[in-house]
Amino acid sequence: MLIAELNHVKTKPLSELLPIEIDGLNRRRAQELFGISQPTCHRYLVCLLQERPKHFDFIPRNQYFSRGTLEAIFQFQQLVERFQYEGAVSRIKTHMENYYYELQESNR
């Protein structure tokens, strides 16, 4: 199921990787889930902390990622795969707003 679309960018929801019942993971498990290294995870978090997309609620030095943080990382990772890092940075905020709007509409 593809949910978000922004300028023809379609992304998968986190629920395809992680059951909705799970509300968060520790950092190591999140890195394993997304198949990313520790430096990549750190780089994504630095960007997301600067951009503060919708529902991204990560607290620095916290080793636990909420579902909102996991969703932001997963969406950002998909944008990076499509647009490279710089292109993803410029799109993440708008993408997350559209993503949650589409998610909300699909749940009605």
All heavy atoms as an XYZ file, in Angstrom:
916
protein
N       0.854     -1.176      0.000
C       0.000      0.000      0.000
C       0.896      1.235      0.000
O       1.738      1.404      0.866
C      -0.877     -0.026      1.245
C      -1.687      1.215      1.412
S      -2.946      1.028      2.676
C      -2.058      1.574      4.099
N       0.711      2.092     -0.991
C       1.466      3.334     -1.062
C       0.576      4.462     -0.598
O      -0.568      4.577     -1.012
C       1.943      3.594     -2.490
C       2.908      2.534     -3.021
C       3.219      2.795     -4.475
C       4.166      2.491     -2.205
N       1.112      5.316      0.270
C       0.277      6.335      0.881
C       0.611      7.738      0.402
O      -0.220      8.413     -0.145
C       0.404      6.277      2.407
C      -0.012      4.912      2.881
C      -0.369      7.396      3.052
C      -1.084      4.814      3.851
N       1.808      8.196      0.653
C       2.130      9.604      0.405
C       2.591      9.818     -1.028
O       3.298      9.009     -1.592
C       3.208     10.072      1.362
N       2.171     10.916     -1.578
C       2.628     11.288     -2.901
C       2.876     12.787     -2.911
O       2.023     13.570     -2.544
C       1.581     10.923     -3.952
C       2.067     11.192     -5.344
C       1.132     10.656     -6.406
O       0.214      9.893     -6.070
O       1.321     11.017     -7.555
N       4.071     13.166     -3.294
C       4.454     14.564     -3.388
C       5.265     14.703     -4.653
O       6.353     14.163     -4.756
C       5.284     14.988     -2.166
C       5.921     16.361     -2.217
C       4.845     17.440     -2.277
C       6.804     16.574     -1.019
N       4.723     15.406     -5.621
C       5.412     15.525     -6.904
C       5.785     14.138     -7.433
O       6.913     13.896     -7.822
C       6.651     16.409     -6.775
C       6.292     17.823     -6.406
O       5.214     18.300     -6.722
N       7.192     18.495     -5.725
N       4.852     13.237     -7.398
C       5.018     11.871     -7.881
C       5.977     11.047     -7.033
O       6.545     10.091     -7.510
C       5.454     11.865     -9.344
C       4.552     12.673    -10.215
N       3.258     12.301    -10.490
C       4.744     13.848    -10.850
C       2.702     13.209    -11.260
N       3.579     14.152    -11.491
N       6.164     11.411     -5.794
C       6.985     10.623     -4.867
C       6.041      9.773     -4.035
O       5.241     10.297     -3.277
C       7.830     11.523     -3.933
C       8.599     10.664     -2.951
C       8.754     12.394     -4.732
N       6.147      8.488     -4.197
C       5.316      7.577     -3.418
C       6.208      6.868     -2.417
O       7.305      6.439     -2.754
C       4.628      6.572     -4.330
C       3.649      7.231     -5.276
C       2.967      6.230     -6.150
C       2.012      6.947     -7.076
N       1.291      6.027     -7.941
N       5.733      6.768     -1.205
C       6.502      6.103     -0.163
C       5.648      5.069      0.543
O       4.421      5.138      0.517
C       7.030      7.119      0.874
O       5.935      7.825      1.437
C       8.010      8.098      0.242
N       6.315      4.138      1.179
C       5.630      3.100      1.938
C       5.437      3.569      3.368
O       6.271      4.277      3.913
C       6.467      1.825      1.949
C       6.680      1.224      0.597
C       7.578      0.021      0.705
C       7.860     -0.542     -0.668
N       8.797     -1.678     -0.595
N       4.366      3.136      4.007
C       4.179      3.463      5.428
C       5.038      2.555      6.307
O       5.397      1.439      5.919
C       2.695      3.197      5.656
C       2.356      2.138      4.659
C       3.224      2.420      3.451
N       5.361      3.030      7.473
C       6.140      2.258      8.435
C       5.434      0.959      8.795
O       6.082     -0.049      9.086
C       6.400      3.089      9.690
C       7.212      2.437     10.792
C       8.615      2.082     10.311
C       7.276      3.340     12.004
N       4.126      0.958      8.733
C       3.359     -0.238      9.113
C       3.683     -1.447      8.236
O       3.392     -2.576      8.619
C       1.864      0.053      9.088
O       1.454      0.434      7.799
N       4.315     -1.235      7.089
C       4.729     -2.367      6.259
C       5.962     -3.063      6.833
O       6.230     -4.212      6.499
C       4.992     -1.925      4.821
C       3.725     -1.596      4.075
C       3.932     -1.419      2.586
O       5.005     -1.785      2.064
O       3.009     -0.907      1.940
N       6.710     -2.358      7.687
C       7.893     -2.947      8.322
C       7.668     -3.291      9.782
O       8.275     -4.216     10.301
C       9.077     -1.963      8.276
C       9.713     -1.636      6.960
C      10.861     -0.671      7.167
C      10.223     -2.902      6.289
N       6.826     -2.507     10.435
C       6.661     -2.599     11.881
C       5.167     -2.562     12.214
O       4.478     -1.608     11.830
C       7.377     -1.403     12.532
C       7.538     -1.393     14.029
C       8.493     -2.506     14.467
C       8.108     -0.047     14.469
N       4.675     -3.573     12.919
C       3.245     -3.582     13.267
C       2.834     -2.308     14.016
O       3.611     -1.750     14.791
C       3.101     -4.804     14.173
C       4.273     -5.668     13.864
C       5.376     -4.742     13.463
N       1.627     -1.877     13.791
C       1.105     -0.648     14.394
C       1.111     -0.728     15.914
O       1.247      0.284     16.591
C      -0.314     -0.363     13.860
C      -0.233     -0.037     12.370
C      -0.969      0.779     14.606
C      -1.558      0.072     11.676
N       1.014     -1.924     16.470
C       0.968     -2.098     17.921
C       2.279     -1.709     18.600
O       2.304     -1.443     19.784
C       0.646     -3.560     18.278
C      -0.698     -4.036     17.805
C      -0.706     -4.424     16.323
O       0.327     -4.882     15.782
O      -1.760     -4.248     15.700
N       3.369     -1.699     17.846
C       4.672     -1.349     18.420
C       4.834      0.167     18.346
O       4.808      0.751     17.272
C       5.815     -2.063     17.673
C       5.648     -3.568     17.836
C       7.177     -1.594     18.190
C       6.641     -4.405     17.063
N       4.985      0.784     19.521
C       5.017      2.253     19.562
C       6.418      2.843     19.573
O       6.579      4.051     19.599
C       4.203      2.783     20.748
C       4.799      2.386     22.086
O       5.728      1.561     22.111
O       4.325      2.912     23.112
N       7.449      2.014     19.531
C       8.806      2.528     19.476
C       9.836      1.425     19.576
O       9.505      0.267     19.853
N      11.091      1.792     19.317
C      12.209      0.852     19.371
C      13.442      1.555     19.912
O      13.557      2.781     19.809
C      12.561      0.343     17.965
C      11.546     -0.493     17.205
C      12.036     -0.737     15.781
C      11.308     -1.818     17.913
N      14.397      0.767     20.398
C      15.658      1.391     20.759
C      16.466      1.653     19.485
O      16.142      1.146     18.411
C      16.431      0.557     21.794
C      16.938     -0.761     21.256
O      17.351     -0.874     20.109
N      16.918     -1.780     22.094
N      17.506      2.446     19.615
C      18.288      2.882     18.453
C      18.864      1.702     17.663
O      18.780      1.685     16.437
C      19.411      3.808     18.915
C      20.219      4.388     17.777
C      21.348      5.245     18.278
N      20.868      6.365     19.047
C      20.998      7.625     18.680
N      21.574      7.933     17.551
N      20.547      8.589     19.453
N      19.435      0.743     18.345
C      20.049     -0.395     17.657
C      19.027     -1.171     16.828
O      19.274     -1.513     15.671
C      20.719     -1.318     18.673
C      21.482     -2.476     18.030
C      22.086     -3.418     19.066
N      21.128     -3.957     20.015
C      20.271     -4.946     19.760
N      20.230     -5.495     18.568
N      19.433     -5.381     20.691
N      17.866     -1.426     17.412
C      16.811     -2.161     16.678
C      16.292     -1.350     15.487
O      15.993     -1.913     14.447
C      15.654     -2.504     17.623
C      16.002     -3.508     18.690
C      16.029     -4.938     18.215
N      14.694     -5.327     17.801
C      14.443     -5.996     16.671
N      15.413     -6.367     15.877
N      13.213     -6.297     16.349
N      16.196     -0.040     15.656
C      15.752      0.818     14.554
C      16.751      0.768     13.405
O      16.356      0.649     12.233
C      15.565      2.250     15.035
N      18.027      0.827     13.720
C      19.061      0.757     12.688
C      18.988     -0.579     11.953
O      19.123     -0.628     10.727
C      20.451      0.949     13.312
C      20.700      2.359     13.762
C      21.956      2.530     14.592
O      22.095      3.511     15.262
N      22.868      1.574     14.580
N      18.759     -1.656     12.699
C      18.604     -2.975     12.081
C      17.370     -3.025     11.189
O      17.412     -3.554     10.078
C      18.512     -4.053     13.154
C      19.795     -4.294     13.908
C      19.615     -5.230     15.098
O      18.483     -5.731     15.334
O      20.614     -5.460     15.805
N      16.262     -2.488     11.675
C      15.011     -2.490     10.922
C      15.166     -1.774      9.581
O      14.705     -2.249      8.554
C      13.897     -1.815     11.740
C      12.532     -1.699     11.070
C      11.884     -3.077     10.913
C      11.632     -0.778     11.879
N      15.836     -0.623      9.598
C      15.989      0.182      8.387
C      17.225     -0.193      7.570
O      17.404      0.313      6.464
C      16.039      1.672      8.733
C      14.806      2.159      9.435
C      14.900      2.979     10.536
C      13.535      1.807      8.997
C      13.773      3.443     11.198
C      12.394      2.256      9.650
C      12.513      3.074     10.749
N      18.081     -1.029      8.134
C      19.290     -1.433      7.418
C      20.263     -0.277      7.230
O      20.858     -0.139      6.161
N      20.393      0.557      8.261
C      21.294      1.697      8.173
C      22.366      1.605      9.262
O      22.149      1.011     10.306
C      20.554      3.054      8.279
C      19.772      3.157      9.591
C      19.641      3.256      7.074
C      19.087      4.496      9.814
N      23.503      2.207      8.983
C      24.607      2.214      9.938
C      24.392      3.272     11.008
O      23.548      4.158     10.864
C      25.919      2.487      9.205
O      25.899      3.817      8.685
N      25.192      3.211     12.047
C      25.111      4.211     13.110
C      25.413      5.621     12.580
O      24.681      6.555     12.901
C      26.049      3.840     14.251
C      25.951      4.773     15.435
C      26.812      4.314     16.599
O      27.465      3.282     16.550
N      26.811      5.094     17.650
N      26.466      5.813     11.750
C      26.713      7.160     11.209
C      25.563      7.680     10.333
O      25.216      8.861     10.382
C      27.998      6.999     10.398
C      28.681      5.816     10.993
C      27.571      4.901     11.434
N      24.956      6.792      9.558
C      23.827      7.201      8.718
C      22.644      7.597      9.590
O      21.991      8.612      9.343
C      23.435      6.080      7.744
O      24.540      5.834      6.871
C      22.215      6.450      6.924
N      22.362      6.817     10.614
C      21.273      7.133     11.535
C      21.520      8.496     12.182
O      20.610      9.328     12.255
C      21.154      6.043     12.597
S      19.766      6.261     13.713
N      22.742      8.735     12.610
C      23.093     10.020     13.223
C      22.892     11.177     12.233
O      22.314     12.211     12.585
C      24.541      9.992     13.715
C      24.990     11.286     14.304
N      24.581     11.712     15.548
C      25.787     12.259     13.807
C      25.113     12.897     15.789
N      25.845     13.245     14.747
N      23.336     10.992     11.012
C      23.186     12.031      9.983
C      21.705     12.328      9.718
O      21.307     13.487      9.617
C      23.903     11.592      8.703
C      23.982     12.662      7.651
C      24.905     12.290      6.490
N      24.566     11.043      5.838
C      25.297      9.942      5.874
N      26.418      9.900      6.570
N      24.908      8.851      5.248
N      20.884     11.289      9.638
C      19.444     11.484      9.447
C      18.834     12.245     10.622
O      18.034     13.159     10.435
C      18.722     10.145      9.289
C      18.945      9.421      7.982
C      19.783      9.925      6.982
C      18.328      8.211      7.743
C      19.972      9.234      5.796
C      18.510      7.520      6.553
C      19.331      8.027      5.585
O      19.513      7.351      4.409
N      19.222     11.871     11.836
C      18.677     12.533     13.026
C      19.071     14.006     13.082
O      18.246     14.856     13.443
C      19.127     11.817     14.293
C      18.482     10.461     14.554
C      19.168      9.768     15.717
C      16.990     10.604     14.801
N      20.309     14.324     12.728
C      20.755     15.722     12.727
C      19.891     16.537     11.768
O      19.410     17.624     12.108
C      22.251     15.831     12.359
C      22.645     17.264     12.057
C      23.109     15.271     13.488
N      19.662     16.006     10.592
C      18.816     16.710      9.614
C      17.391     16.855     10.127
O      16.810     17.940     10.070
C      18.805     15.965      8.290
S      17.576     16.612      7.152
N      16.836     15.777     10.635
C      15.452     15.813     11.114
C      15.292     16.744     12.310
O      14.262     17.410     12.448
C      14.969     14.401     11.437
C      14.832     13.473     10.218
C      14.632     12.032     10.656
C      13.711     13.928      9.303
N      16.308     16.826     13.163
C      16.263     17.768     14.287
C      16.240     19.208     13.798
O      15.590     20.061     14.393
C      17.457     17.549     15.219
C      17.320     16.377     16.189
C      18.664     16.053     16.815
C      16.281     16.670     17.255
N      16.922     19.484     12.704
C      16.928     20.838     12.143
C      15.610     21.153     11.442
O      15.072     22.241     11.574
C      18.083     21.012     11.166
C      19.429     21.032     11.842
C      20.581     21.048     10.854
O      20.417     20.755      9.673
N      21.755     21.379     11.349
N      15.091     20.195     10.718
C      13.884     20.421      9.918
C      12.596     20.272     10.725
O      11.582     20.864     10.386
C      13.862     19.466      8.719
C      14.993     19.692      7.737
C      14.957     21.067      7.120
O      13.864     21.557      6.767
O      16.045     21.669      6.983
N      12.603     19.437     11.746
C      11.448     19.182     12.613
C      10.157     18.879     11.834
O       9.157     19.589     11.947
C      11.197     20.354     13.545
C      12.213     20.504     14.634
C      11.977     19.456     15.663
N      12.984     19.551     16.721
C      13.141     18.661     17.654
N      12.361     17.610     17.669
N      14.058     18.781     18.555
N      10.154     17.778     11.052
C       8.918     17.434     10.335
C       7.821     17.014     11.310
O       8.079     16.706     12.475
C       9.336     16.272      9.441
C      10.511     15.681     10.111
C      11.208     16.808     10.821
N       6.612     16.993     10.811
C       5.436     16.653     11.611
C       5.610     15.305     12.308
O       6.060     14.335     11.707
C       4.218     16.619     10.691
C       2.913     16.521     11.404
C       1.760     16.746     10.452
C       0.489     16.873     11.245
N      -0.563     17.494     10.498
N       5.273     15.253     13.585
C       5.305     14.062     14.446
C       6.713     13.575     14.786
O       6.860     12.539     15.428
C       4.483     12.903     13.870
C       3.026     13.200     13.814
N       2.215     13.163     14.922
C       2.225     13.559     12.776
C       0.979     13.476     14.571
N       0.962     13.726     13.278
N       7.746     14.285     14.367
C       9.116     13.920     14.745
C       9.359     14.481     16.137
O       9.384     15.685     16.339
C      10.129     14.493     13.749
C      11.553     14.202     14.104
C      12.072     12.930     13.942
C      12.375     15.198     14.608
C      13.396     12.657     14.269
C      13.695     14.940     14.934
C      14.203     13.656     14.764
N       9.521     13.590     17.111
C       9.617     14.034     18.502
C      10.848     13.489     19.213
O      10.851     13.293     20.423
C       8.347     13.646     19.260
C       8.063     12.153     19.203
O       8.848     11.408     18.577
O       7.054     11.724     19.780
N      11.901     13.267     18.459
C      13.129     12.717     19.023
C      13.755     13.678     20.028
O      13.796     14.886     19.810
C      14.132     12.422     17.907
C      15.465     11.938     18.406
C      15.583     10.680     18.965
C      16.583     12.740     18.309
C      16.814     10.223     19.428
C      17.817     12.294     18.762
C      17.934     11.036     19.316
N      14.234     13.134     21.133
C      14.935     13.907     22.156
C      16.404     13.500     22.096
O      16.722     12.317     22.273
C      14.361     13.622     23.558
C      12.884     13.996     23.604
C      15.153     14.357     24.629
C      12.162     13.499     24.836
N      17.316     14.451     21.807
C      18.738     14.103     21.738
C      19.198     13.376     23.007
O      18.735     13.649     24.101
C      19.427     15.462     21.593
C      18.391     16.317     20.926
C      17.082     15.856     21.512
N      20.110     12.467     22.829
C      20.688     11.613     23.873
C      19.736     10.504     24.333
O      20.080      9.699     25.174
C      21.194     12.414     25.064
C      22.218     13.437     24.711
C      22.968     13.885     25.927
N      23.722     15.096     25.738
C      24.736     15.286     24.930
N      25.117     14.324     24.128
N      25.371     16.442     24.853
N      18.534     10.486     23.795
C      17.586      9.428     24.122
C      17.861      8.245     23.189
O      17.973      8.419     21.985
C      16.154      9.937     23.921
C      15.120      9.004     24.499
O      15.403      7.856     24.801
N      13.909      9.502     24.653
N      17.950      7.072     23.733
C      18.227      5.875     22.928
C      16.946      5.208     22.424
O      17.003      4.203     21.739
C      19.052      4.876     23.748
C      20.439      5.373     24.070
C      21.258      5.639     22.816
O      21.359      4.800     21.929
N      21.839      6.824     22.734
N      15.796      5.771     22.774
C      14.508      5.211     22.380
C      13.885      6.083     21.302
O      13.851      7.305     21.433
C      13.582      5.135     23.597
C      12.236      4.532     23.299
C      12.091      3.147     23.219
C      11.126      5.333     23.092
C      10.860      2.585     22.944
C       9.890      4.770     22.812
C       9.763      3.395     22.737
O       8.548      2.845     22.453
N      13.422      5.473     20.235
C      12.757      6.195     19.153
C      11.260      5.909     19.215
O      10.844      4.749     19.143
C      13.273      5.740     17.789
C      14.708      6.068     17.505
C      15.332      5.506     16.409
C      15.448      6.930     18.289
C      16.645      5.795     16.103
C      16.766      7.234     18.002
C      17.370      6.657     16.902
N      10.457      6.951     19.326
C       9.005      6.800     19.298
C       8.571      6.418     17.883
O       9.349      6.493     16.932
C       8.331      8.116     19.680
O       8.531      9.064     18.640
N       7.325      6.055     17.750
C       6.810      5.704     16.422
C       6.885      6.909     15.471
O       7.191      6.755     14.301
C       5.381      5.182     16.512
C       4.930      4.640     15.168
C       3.815      3.637     15.295
N       3.639      2.995     14.006
C       4.056      1.785     13.708
N       4.659      1.040     14.591
N       3.856      1.279     12.506
N       6.620      8.112     15.976
C       6.725      9.307     15.136
C       8.134      9.525     14.620
O       8.340      9.887     13.456
N       9.123      9.291     15.467
C      10.520      9.408     15.058
C      10.872      8.321     14.049
O      11.521      8.598     13.029
C      11.447      9.334     16.286
O      11.183     10.466     17.120
C      12.907      9.325     15.889
N      10.434      7.100     14.306
C      10.684      6.004     13.370
C      10.068      6.290     12.010
O      10.685      6.053     10.971
C      10.138      4.687     13.935
C      10.842      4.136     15.168
C      10.027      2.996     15.767
C      12.256      3.701     14.845
N       8.850      6.817     12.017
C       8.166      7.139     10.762
C       8.946      8.203      9.989
O       9.127      8.090      8.774
C       6.744      7.626     11.044
C       5.882      7.739      9.809
C       5.406      6.388      9.290
O       4.558      5.767      9.938
O       5.879      5.967      8.213
N       9.421      9.232     10.687
C      10.184     10.298     10.028
C      11.477      9.752      9.433
O      11.842     10.096      8.300
C      10.474     11.429     11.007
N      12.173      8.897     10.175
C      13.420      8.309      9.660
C      13.135      7.454      8.431
O      13.837      7.544      7.425
C      14.128      7.475     10.749
C      14.630      8.380     11.870
C      15.284      6.676     10.146
C      15.132      7.623     13.100
N      12.086      6.639      8.509
C      11.749      5.759      7.381
C      11.357      6.563      6.141
O      11.802      6.266      5.035
C      10.631      4.798      7.787
C      10.287      3.775      6.744
C      11.271      2.971      6.200
C       8.985      3.606      6.318
C      10.958      2.008      5.236
C       8.657      2.660      5.372
C       9.653      1.861      4.823
N      10.554      7.597      6.319
C      10.168      8.423      5.184
C      11.381      9.156      4.615
O      11.550      9.254      3.402
C       9.074      9.429      5.593
C       7.751      8.783      5.963
C       7.165      7.964      4.836
O       7.091      8.418      3.706
N       6.757      6.741      5.134
N      12.233      9.672      5.486
C      13.436     10.372      5.047
C      14.356      9.419      4.284
O      14.901      9.780      3.236
C      14.163     10.985      6.245
C      15.296     11.892      5.864
C      15.051     13.106      5.247
C      16.604     11.529      6.124
C      16.090     13.944      4.889
C      17.652     12.358      5.779
C      17.395     13.578      5.157
N      14.495      8.209      4.777
C      15.329      7.216      4.100
C      14.832      6.966      2.675
O      15.633      6.887      1.733
C      15.325      5.908      4.893
C      16.141      4.802      4.256
C      16.039      3.489      5.008
O      14.998      3.177      5.588
N      17.107      2.726      4.994
N      13.527      6.875      2.503
C      12.968      6.656      1.170
C      13.207      7.860      0.256
O      13.478      7.696     -0.934
C      11.479      6.348      1.276
C      11.210      4.992      1.930
C       9.744      4.734      2.106
O       9.076      4.323      1.152
N       9.227      4.981      3.295
N      13.114      9.064      0.816
C      13.402     10.260      0.023
C      14.879     10.313     -0.370
O      15.211     10.700     -1.490
C      13.016     11.528      0.788
C      11.524     11.755      1.023
C      11.302     13.016      1.842
C      10.763     11.834     -0.293
N      15.761      9.924      0.543
C      17.199      9.891      0.238
C      17.473      8.910     -0.899
O      18.249      9.215     -1.815
C      18.031      9.524      1.495
C      19.476      9.215      1.129
C      17.983     10.649      2.517
N      16.828      7.766     -0.869
C      17.012      6.776     -1.938
C      16.584      7.338     -3.292
O      17.186      7.036     -4.312
C      16.223      5.511     -1.622
C      16.815      4.719     -0.477
C      15.922      3.580     -0.005
O      14.803      3.391     -0.563
O      16.329      2.879      0.942
N      15.565      8.163     -3.276
C      15.038      8.721     -4.526
C      15.766      9.993     -4.988
O      16.036     10.166     -6.166
C      13.548      9.016     -4.327
C      12.860      9.741     -5.429
C      12.658      8.839     -6.646
N      12.226      9.616     -7.769
C      11.063      9.524     -8.352
N      10.200      8.638     -7.929
N      10.766     10.278     -9.373
N      16.068     10.898     -4.042
C      16.587     12.219     -4.391
C      17.989     12.521     -3.887
O      18.428     13.658     -3.976
C      15.648     13.312     -3.849
C      14.274     13.241     -4.402
C      13.227     12.756     -3.632
C      14.000     13.632     -5.701
C      11.944     12.685     -4.138
C      12.721     13.559     -6.220
C      11.690     13.083     -5.435
N      18.660     11.547     -3.312
C      19.941     11.772     -2.637
C      19.692     12.610     -1.383
O      18.597     13.088     -1.148
C      20.970     12.426     -3.559
C      21.260     11.645     -4.825
C      21.810     10.251     -4.528
O      22.679     10.099     -3.678
N      21.295      9.239     -5.196
N      20.719     12.793     -0.607
C      20.559     13.431      0.702
C      20.051     14.868      0.602
O      19.075     15.241      1.252
C      21.888     13.379      1.468
C      21.797     13.932      2.859
C      21.273     13.168      3.890
C      22.198     15.228      3.142
C      21.172     13.661      5.175
C      22.103     15.737      4.426
C      21.595     14.949      5.433
O      21.482     15.454      6.693
N      20.711     15.691     -0.201
C      20.330     17.114     -0.291
C      18.899     17.297     -0.791
O      18.175     18.156     -0.307
C      21.313     17.883     -1.170
C      22.689     18.024     -0.570
C      22.676     18.715      0.789
O      21.942     19.701      0.962
O      23.402     18.240      1.677
N      18.494     16.503     -1.746
C      17.131     16.587     -2.252
C      16.105     16.165     -1.212
O      15.010     16.720     -1.132
N      16.475     15.193     -0.394
C      15.572     14.728      0.665
C      15.405     15.789      1.745
O      14.305     15.994      2.251
C      16.101     13.432      1.267
N      16.490     16.476      2.083
C      16.439     17.504      3.116
C      15.435     18.585      2.745
O      14.614     19.000      3.568
C      17.841     18.126      3.355
C      17.762     19.357      4.246
C      18.780     17.103      3.945
N      15.461     19.003      1.497
C      14.561     20.084      1.073
C      13.101     19.646      0.968
O      12.213     20.488      0.928
C      15.038     20.667     -0.264
O      14.922     19.701     -1.291
N      12.853     18.348      0.957
C      11.487     17.848      0.777
C      10.835     17.283      2.036
O       9.618     17.121      2.073
C      11.497     16.738     -0.278
C      11.731     17.223     -1.675
C      11.884     16.037     -2.630
N      11.871     16.449     -4.014
C      12.955     16.848     -4.676
N      14.127     16.890     -4.072
N      12.856     17.209     -5.937
N      11.604     16.962      3.060
C      11.077     16.159      4.170
C       9.916     16.822      4.903
O       8.926     16.173      5.219
C      12.193     15.727      5.159
C      11.647     14.744      6.198
C      12.852     16.925      5.826
C      11.135     13.447      5.656
N       9.996     18.102      5.162
C       8.933     18.757      5.935
C       7.585     18.703      5.208
O       6.572     18.288      5.761
C       9.330     20.206      6.224
C       9.180     20.574      7.644
C       9.676     21.954      7.910
C       9.203     22.346      9.274
N       9.779     23.559      9.761
N       7.579     19.101      3.967
C       6.348     19.088      3.175
C       5.869     17.656      2.955
O       4.673     17.377      3.021
C       6.572     19.781      1.823
O       7.087     21.088      2.061
C       5.290     19.864      1.022
N       6.810     16.770      2.717
C       6.454     15.371      2.507
C       5.731     14.794      3.724
O       4.707     14.122      3.582
C       7.707     14.548      2.194
C       7.425     13.087      2.064
N       6.809     12.551      0.951
C       7.634     12.054      2.920
C       6.665     11.245      1.121
N       7.159     10.918      2.310
N       6.245     15.060      4.918
C       5.621     14.510      6.123
C       4.240     15.107      6.355
O       3.335     14.398      6.800
C       6.511     14.733      7.349
C       7.789     13.907      7.331
S       7.530     12.125      7.183
C       6.850     11.746      8.788
N       4.050     16.372      6.054
C       2.715     16.965      6.177
C       1.743     16.269      5.239
O       0.636     15.893      5.633
C       2.777     18.461      5.891
C       3.471     19.250      6.981
C       3.693     20.701      6.612
O       3.160     21.159      5.578
O       4.415     21.375      7.361
N       2.160     16.081      3.995
C       1.305     15.397      3.023
C       1.104     13.927      3.389
O       0.017     13.381      3.227
C       1.898     15.502      1.623
C       1.817     16.902      1.082
O       0.984     17.701      1.498
N       2.699     17.222      0.155
N       2.147     13.299      3.876
C       2.076     11.892      4.264
C       1.016     11.681      5.340
O       0.159     10.806      5.220
C       3.447     11.417      4.755
C       3.416     10.027      5.314
C       3.459      8.925      4.467
C       3.326      9.805      6.688
C       3.412      7.635      4.981
C       3.285      8.524      7.198
C       3.326      7.443      6.339
O       3.264      6.174      6.843
N       1.065     12.486      6.394
C       0.094     12.316      7.480
C      -1.318     12.715      7.047
O      -2.292     12.127      7.507
C       0.534     13.067      8.739
C       1.551     12.276      9.523
C       2.875     12.680      9.596
C       1.190     11.100     10.166
C       3.811     11.936     10.302
C       2.116     10.344     10.865
C       3.419     10.773     10.922
O       4.339     10.019     11.607
N      -1.429     13.684      6.159
C      -2.750     14.044      5.637
C      -3.337     12.854      4.864
O      -4.484     12.473      5.081
C      -2.647     15.274      4.731
C      -3.957     15.609      4.067
C      -4.966     16.262      4.783
C      -4.212     15.255      2.746
C      -6.188     16.554      4.182
C      -5.426     15.546      2.146
C      -6.410     16.186      2.863
O      -7.608     16.465      2.281
N      -2.535     12.259      3.987
C      -3.000     11.108      3.205
C      -3.299      9.911      4.105
O      -4.272      9.199      3.892
C      -1.958     10.720      2.150
C      -1.780     11.744      1.061
C      -3.016     11.884      0.196
O      -3.708     10.869     -0.046
O      -3.289     13.016     -0.233
N      -2.480      9.705      5.117
C      -2.706      8.609      6.057
C      -4.024      8.796      6.797
O      -4.814      7.863      6.940
C      -1.532      8.535      7.045
C      -1.472      7.331      7.957
C      -1.311      6.042      7.148
C      -0.319      7.483      8.934
N      -4.271     10.017      7.228
C      -5.515     10.328      7.924
C      -6.721     10.124      7.001
O      -7.734      9.563      7.415
C      -5.473     11.779      8.433
C      -6.650     12.167      9.264
C      -6.520     13.606      9.762
O      -5.799     14.417      9.205
N      -7.229     13.904     10.820
N      -6.604     10.569      5.777
C      -7.701     10.409      4.814
C      -7.968      8.936      4.514
O      -9.119      8.540      4.355
C      -7.388     11.153      3.510
C      -7.446     12.669      3.656
C      -8.830     13.165      4.036
O      -9.807     12.758      3.388
O      -8.923     13.950      5.007
N      -6.915      8.143      4.436
C      -7.109      6.714      4.125
C      -7.717      5.949      5.286
O      -8.277      4.874      5.100
C      -5.773      6.082      3.719
O      -4.917      5.965      4.818
N      -7.626      6.498      6.500
C      -8.211      5.833      7.672
C      -9.662      6.199      7.903
O     -10.277      5.681      8.818
C      -7.386      6.149      8.923
C      -6.068      5.442      8.913
O      -5.934      4.388      8.314
N      -5.072      6.023      9.572
N     -10.199      7.095      7.129
C     -11.608      7.495      7.306
C     -12.555      6.495      6.727
O     -12.402      5.758      5.903
C     -11.857      8.852      6.652
C     -11.252      9.940      7.469
C     -11.644     11.269      6.936
N     -10.968     12.286      7.749
C     -11.225     13.546      7.659
N     -12.114     13.988      6.821
N     -10.590     14.399      8.399
